[in-house]
Amino acid sequence: MTVTALELLPIETIKQHLRVDHSAEDALIVLYAESALAWALWYCDNPKLIDATDFPASFKAAMLLLIGHSYANREAIVTGTIATELPMAVDSLLWSSRDWRGPPDEVTP
């Protein structure tokens, strides 16, 4: 990975999305941001996403959703709630950044 999460999304933008107005959890937020970036890059599997200018707004919006999920759900188990995946969320936002090149062509000798 050649780009960091904070190069794509300044911490102020992330904190605004999370509605956080203090700095006590900045290190945790940065950790969640780096994790979101790593997952989104894995999901997209697009070697063209290298520099900060290569990432569309939809990729950054998906990162904010992933960061928000990690921030709000800090444990592996949630009890007493009903969870529903929102349509047009992370997958949909990252769809245009996915690489559809398929497996590399095999070279036969």
Secondary structure, DSSP 8 states (H G I E B T S, - for coil): --S-HHHHS-HHHHHHHHT---STTHHHHHHHHHHHHHHHHHHH--TT--SGGGS-HHHHHHHHHHHHHHHH--SS---S------TTSHHHHHGGGS----S------
